[in-house]
Amino acid sequence: MVGYLSLPFEVKDGKVKVTFLGSAKQVRQFLSPFEDAGVHYRVISLTDAQFPPHSPLNRLTEKQRQVLIMAHNLGYYDIPRKISLVQLAKRFDLALSTLDVLLRRAERRLLNHIMNES
């Protein structure tokens, strides 16, 4: 299963709130073990992660888009960083060099797009 849990998790009043990013199939796969274990859960929101046709994110491959969005959501681009490249690579189950190349190519495509529109 591919899909990604996004931080932070919220624990309040004995309940856990998580954000999971993935396709409809990935969401079903993610929820299946909870159903099998009889754990009560409630889906609060489902949102289609499609971007408008003019979005610069549409210039990226699916994998580039996934890693860039997750890196952003987990604080890789924050100052100071909340997650390292090594930690991100472990989350994605990718070699460090592979993740580095994916991010750099995504960043370059976005920067090229921005620079060419100026």
Secondary structure, DSSP 8 states (H G I E B T S, - for coil): ---EEEEEEEEETTEEEEEEE--HHHHHHHHHHHHHTT--------------TT-GGGGS-HHHHHHHHHHHHTTTTSSS-SS-HHHHHHHHT--HHHHHHHHHHHHHHHHHHHHHH-
